[in-house]
Amino acid sequence: MKQIKMTLSNRIYIPTLFPKFGNFETAIIIGDIRKKLQITQEELSSCGIETKDDESGVKCVSWKNSKTIEVNFTDLELKFLTELFTEKNDKKELMLDFDTLNFYSQLMFDKELV
């Protein structure tokens, strides 16, 4: 078990990396992670989260106030996330924003970026 600080950005972005196909065990692990990252109705209003179309008509999620939560991941969830982020890193497919890199640092090296 490991506790990691998660931003709204992480909680929105990370599920987009999950595979669409897999086995039963992976589906359970992904489902459990999704529950932990789920954004609540209270957060929708308190953080001012909304979906808008950008200039090119693509749907984008935006928020006025950020919120960080601490999430406890099980060993199986950590193994899944570590493998997922290692694969994305090796393929150079990680978003290079601060929140993603900070999550990666916590996951892989047990420390936050400053």
Helices and strands as residue ranges (DSSP letters): E 2-7, H 8-13, G 14-17, H 24-37, H 41-46, E 50-53, E 59-62, E 68-73, H 75-90, H 98-109
